[in-house]
Structures are given as structure tokens and as C-alpha cells.
Amino acid sequence: MPKLNPFPGLVVKPEWVEKVTTGPYDSYSPEQRAEIISENPLSFLNVTRSSEDLPEGQKNDIEQLLLECKKSMELLYENDVYQFFDTPSLFIYKIEIPYNGTSHSQTGIVGLVPVEGNENLQILRHEKVRPERSKLMSRHLVTVGASSSPISLTYQNDQYLEKAINKYTLSDPVLLTENEMMKQTVWRISGKDVDELSRLLEEKILYITDGHHRMAAAEEALRNSVENYDPLKWTQAVLFPNNEMLVLPFHRRVGDPKGRSNEELLEEINSVSEMTKVEHEVIPRHAGEIGVLLNHEWYRLTLPESRGSSLVDQLDVSILQDEILGPIFEVENPGTHKLIDYVPGPLGIDVVKERCQSDSWVGFILHPLTIDDLMAVAEAGELMPPKSSYLMPKPRSGVFVRNLERELNSY
């Protein structure tokens, strides 16, 4: 079994990019999604809706939700918004975004990776998943019969892969689109070029950087599938070289279940970690340092040494959870706790400030992990807490579509 397989993919037509494609589902608030869905029936957010997008009285009607998602996918087909490629293909996907006054680009390979395999097909992961979320995503995949948001993977770059990818990008792209937020270019690879690229990846260890729930959903769909339904043995992925990955933090905000005063909270946090009041917002300068926003005032916090010995124990997100969020704010399960809010790095500190002003929660600004941190944890077989890192740029949903039925007919 190869590590990367071609597929008869669909790529959005350039003239439909702005109308159809969207950012990741969870990059929008429920209110933003509701507005987009109501105004634009061709937005891919209609296909990726979840139960929280349903009216209050219908949130448990999962069957109706999945049916509506399937109808939305069919509407896109009916409006002829995609280029269809019947020959199994791989795609080179280049994303360019403005970042810190300059630009950042990543060039990945889009194809299919095995859902299950032997030890020679190592796809390592570093995050826990919530089974109920994976189960819903699995049902979505099977009911809609298509997927669009590829699992993001990284690999150790080498000169041979880099040279091959650069060679493929000399041809005319099948998609080139640009706005003020992102430039996207897609090249199609078929025939002998597919074999060459697959061979160059054969010995690579792949590391999931984004999409742990999508991988878990693919595994569940395969377990529950009829025997020999070949498309479910594979899942859609994009592979980026590790030297191009941009890792940002997930900041935290927590509410106090005990309703203590700001002075009481400050005293309790100070009893655990050294805090210094400053006159300006705090952007952590290195690992081990955290910015704290409490009652509109900023503090620089130095985390204590970890009490654990594992790689995950040494991470800022783990020490913050073990020493402050858990014992002081009673956050026992950070993945589901009601009084915790995660703010991804791209939204910035201003969003943390705005939200803290509106509800008086306490904000914690974190220093980002590195891609080496993620790879090391995965190699050690350990799992990070939820929302430990935010990788960008994110592939847009709706750019690529993998249709299971078309793929079945290609075997």
C-alpha cells in the first residue's frame, strides 16, 4: 500500500472561489455562520453545518441535519461550480498569506493517505479527540458521500521532494485566485509524475498537524462500512514540509466558578506563579512566560517548573492547566469545560481583551509551540491537551472535493 494515493478530484472553478469556499468551520462564530448560511446557499458552510447551527428546538435532529448537508453538496454539483478530473490525480496546493508585515507561503501535496496500515505507514498524532465529535463527522462523511477539508500533515523536508515539487509548479495551474487575505494556486499531477512523487514519500513519517478528529472520523467510518468499500480505506490529506509550517498559540480565557473578587484571584494565582504587573499588554517572549489579563490590568507570569517528566508535561499549556486552570478555576476537562474559551492566535490579543471586557473572565496569553515540539510529542506517543497549537494558513473548505462514489468507480 502506498503512503499517498491519487484520486479523481474536483477543484473549484476560479469564478466560484469567493462564492463557495470558506475558512475552517470553527473559525466562525455561530452567529457569523448563521448569517452566511442564510445569505448564501452556495457557501460551503452549508455543507459543513453541525448541530449547533440548528434552531434551538432541532439541535437533536441529527438525521435532518445530515440530510440538509447532503442537499447543500448536491446544490453545488447542480450549479457546476467544480472542475472534474476523471483520471486519479495528486494536486500541488500553494497558499500565500500576509503575516507580520510580510508574506508567508506553504506548498503542499493533496492526495489520499491510508486510514489504517502497518508500521511502515506511520501517521503520528499528538492530540486527543472527543469521540462524540468524531462520530458525528463520520456520519457526515458517509451521508454526504464527500469530503473537502483535508487533514493537514507535515513531514521532514528534503532536497529531492523540494526539487520535484518545484518542477511541477512550472506548469500552468488549474486554479489561481487571490484576494487581500490569501492567494491560492493549484497544479494537477497525473500519470508517471504521481508515481515519482509517491516514491519520494514512501519512507517519510507523517505527522498530523490539524485534523485529528477528521482522521478519527475516517477510522470510524471504515470500521462501520460494508466490506471492501475501498474509498473509506483512504482519507483526504494535504502534506506540507516541516520547514514551512507556521505555528501560533491558542490563548485561554476562563471564568471563575466561585465568583471570587479580582484581589482574591490575584492572590491565588500569585501563590502558584510569580506575577509582575505591567503597564501594557503582554506578548510572551519565550516559553515559560504567560501574559495574564485580569480586571483590565496586565501581568507577566512566570510558570513554575513542571512536576511531570513527560514531554507533554513540560509544555506551557500543560503547566498552566495543571497548576492554575485546574486547581484554581476547577477546569477538570479543558476540552468540554463550560467556563473556558479558546482564542486562536490569528484573532489576536485584541479579541482576548474585547471578550474579557464583556464578561470579566481572566485571559491567558501563551507563547507558541514549535513544529519540532509537535513532532517530538507525536514520536514519543504522547498526546497534548486540547487547543495546544494553531497552525496556519488553513486550507480553505470547498477548494477540493473528494466524491466517494466517483472514486469507487475508479478502482
Long-range contacts (C-beta under 8 A, 24 or more apart in sequence): 1-114, 1-117, 1-121, 2-198, 2-202, 3-113, 3-114, 3-121, 3-198, 3-201, 3-202, 3-204, 3-206, 4-90, 4-109, 4-111, 4-112, 4-113, 4-197, 4-198, 4-201, 4-239, 5-88, 5-111, 5-112, 5-113, 5-114, 5-198, 5-234, 6-88, 6-89, 6-90, 6-111, 6-112, 6-189, 6-190, 6-194, 7-88, 7-89, 7-111, 7-112, 7-234, 7-236, 7-402, 7-407, 7-410, 8-84, 8-85, 8-86, 8-87, 8-88, 8-89, 8-403, 8-406, 8-407, 8-410, 9-85, 9-89, 9-91, 9-110, 9-400, 9-401, 9-402, 10-82, 10-83, 10-84, 10-85, 10-400, 10-401, 10-402, 10-403, 11-82, 11-83, 11-85, 11-91, 11-174, 11-175, 11-186, 11-188, 11-399, 11-400, 11-401, 12-81, 12-82, 12-83, 12-175, 12-398, 12-399, 12-400, 12-401, 13-80, 13-81, 13-82, 13-83, 13-175, 14-175, 14-176, 14-177, 16-42, 16-79, 16-81, 16-82, 17-175, 17-177, 17-184, 17-399, 18-177, 18-179, 19-43, 19-81, 20-44, 20-76, 20-81, 20-398, 21-396, 21-397, 21-398, 21-399, 22-48, 22-396, 22-397, 22-398, 23-394, 23-396, 23-397, 24-149, 24-394, 24-397, 25-50, 25-149, 25-397, 27-344, 27-394, 41-72, 41-75, 42-75, 42-76, 42-79, 42-81, 44-76, 44-148, 44-397, 44-398, 45-397, 46-72, 46-75, 47-72, 47-73, 47-76, 47-144, 47-146, 47-148, 47-397, 47-398, 48-140, 48-148, 48-149, 48-397, 50-136, 51-136, 62-136, 62-139, 66-139, 66-140, 66-143, 66-144, 67-143, 69-140, 69-143, 69-144, 70-143, 70-144, 70-145, 73-144, 73-145, 73-146, 76-398, 76-401, 82-401, 83-174, 83-175, 84-406, 85-188, 85-190, 86-410, 87-190, 87-191, 88-190, 88-194, 88-410, 89-188, 89-189, 89-190, 89-194, 90-188, 90-189, 90-190, 90-193, 90-194, 90-197, 90-198, 91-174, 91-186, 91-187, 91-188, 91-189, 91-400, 92-165, 92-168, 92-169, 92-186, 92-187, 92-189, 93-184, 93-185, 93-186, 93-238, 93-395, 93-399, 93-400, 94-169, 94-183, 94-184, 94-185, 94-186, 95-182, 95-183, 95-184, 95-393, 95-395, 96-182, 96-183, 96-184, 97-181, 97-182, 97-183, 97-392, 97-393, 98-180, 98-181, 99-246, 104-246, 104-393, 105-244, 106-240, 106-244, 106-245, 106-246, 106-393, 107-165, 107-169, 107-240, 107-241, 107-244, 108-152, 108-238, 108-239, 108-240, 108-395, 109-165, 109-197, 109-201, 109-238, 109-239, 110-150, 110-186, 110-236, 110-237, 110-238, 110-400, 111-236, 111-237, 111-239, 112-234, 112-235, 112-236, 112-237, 112-402, 113-151, 113-153, 113-206, 113-234, 113-235, 113-237, 113-239, 114-233, 114-234, 115-215, 115-218, 115-219, 115-222, 115-232, 115-233, 115-234, 115-235, 116-219, 116-222, 116-233, 122-205, 122-206, 123-153, 123-206, 123-207, 123-208, 123-215, 124-205, 124-206, 124-207, 124-208, 124-375, 124-378, 124-379, 125-207, 125-208, 125-212, 125-215, 125-378, 125-383, 126-207, 126-208, 126-212, 126-374, 126-377, 126-378, 126-382, 126-383, 126-384, 126-388, 127-208, 127-212, 127-383, 127-384, 127-386, 127-388, 128-212, 128-335, 128-383, 128-384, 128-385, 128-386, 129-212, 129-213, 129-216, 130-213, 130-335, 130-336, 131-216, 133-213, 134-213, 134-216, 134-217, 134-220, 135-217, 135-220, 137-213, 137-214, 137-216, 137-217, 138-216, 138-217, 138-218, 138-220, 138-221, 138-224, 140-217, 141-217, 141-218, 141-221, 141-404, 142-221, 142-224, 142-225, 142-232, 145-403, 145-404, 145-405, 146-401, 146-402, 146-403, 146-404, 147-214, 147-235, 147-236, 147-401, 147-402, 148-236, 148-397, 148-398, 148-399, 148-400, 148-401, 148-402, 149-211, 149-214, 149-236, 149-395, 149-397, 150-211, 150-236, 150-237, 150-238, 150-395, 150-400, 151-208, 151-210, 151-211, 151-214, 151-215, 151-235, 151-236, 151-237, 151-238, 152-208, 152-209, 152-210, 152-211, 152-237, 152-238, 152-240, 152-391, 152-394, 152-395, 153-206, 153-207, 153-208, 153-209, 153-237, 153-238, 153-239, 153-240, 154-206, 154-207, 154-209, 154-239, 154-240, 154-241, 154-242, 154-245, 154-371, 154-374, 154-375, 155-201, 155-204, 155-205, 155-206, 155-207, 155-239, 155-240, 155-241, 155-242, 156-204, 156-205, 156-241, 156-242, 157-241, 157-242, 157-243, 157-244, 160-200, 161-197, 161-200, 161-201, 161-241, 162-241, 164-196, 164-197, 164-200, 165-197, 168-193, 168-197, 175-399, 182-393, 182-396, 184-396, 184-399, 186-399, 186-400, 201-239, 205-379, 206-237, 206-239, 207-242, 207-374, 207-375, 207-378, 208-378, 209-240, 209-245, 209-371, 209-374, 209-391, 210-391, 210-394, 211-237, 229-408, 230-407, 230-408, 230-411, 231-404, 231-407, 231-408, 231-411, 232-404, 236-400, 236-402, 238-395, 242-371, 242-372, 242-375, 245-371, 245-391, 246-391, 246-392, 246-393, 247-368, 247-369, 247-370, 247-371, 247-374, 247-389, 247-390, 247-391, 248-344, 248-345, 248-346, 248-368, 248-389, 248-390, 248-391, 248-392, 249-345, 249-365, 249-366, 249-367, 249-368, 249-369, 249-389, 249-390, 250-317, 250-342, 250-343, 250-344, 250-345, 250-366, 250-387, 250-388, 250-389, 250-390, 251-342, 251-343, 251-344, 251-345, 251-349, 251-352, 251-363, 251-364, 251-365, 251-366, 252-320, 252-325, 252-340, 252-341, 252-342, 252-343, 252-363, 252-364, 252-366, 252-387, 253-340, 253-341, 253-342, 253-343, 253-352, 253-355, 253-356, 253-361, 253-362, 253-363, 253-364, 254-325, 254-329, 254-331, 254-339, 254-340, 254-341, 254-361, 254-362, 254-364, 255-329, 255-339, 255-340, 255-359, 255-361, 255-362, 256-329, 256-339, 256-361, 256-362, 257-329, 257-330, 257-339, 258-330, 262-294, 262-295, 265-294, 265-328, 265-362, 266-294, 266-299, 268-328, 269-294, 269-301, 269-324, 269-328, 272-304, 272-323, 272-324, 272-327, 272-328, 273-301, 273-302, 273-303, 273-304, 273-323, 273-324, 274-301, 274-302, 275-299, 275-300, 275-301, 275-302, 276-300, 281-349, 281-353, 281-365, 282-365, 283-349, 283-365, 284-365, 284-366, 284-367, 285-367, 286-367, 287-316, 287-367, 288-316, 288-367, 289-367, 290-316, 290-320, 290-364, 290-365, 290-366, 290-367, 291-349, 291-363, 291-364, 291-365, 292-362, 292-363, 292-364, 292-365, 293-352, 293-353, 293-356, 293-362, 293-363, 293-364, 293-365, 294-362, 294-363, 295-360, 296-356, 296-357, 310-380, 310-382, 311-373, 311-376, 311-377, 311-380, 311-382, 312-377, 312-382, 312-383, 312-384, 312-385, 315-369, 315-373, 315-377, 315-384, 315-388, 316-366, 316-367, 316-369, 317-366, 317-369, 317-384, 317-385, 317-387, 317-388, 318-384, 318-385, 320-364, 320-366, 321-385, 324-364, 325-364, 329-362, 334-385, 334-386, 334-387, 335-385, 335-386, 342-386, 342-387, 344-390, 345-390, 345-392, 346-390, 346-392
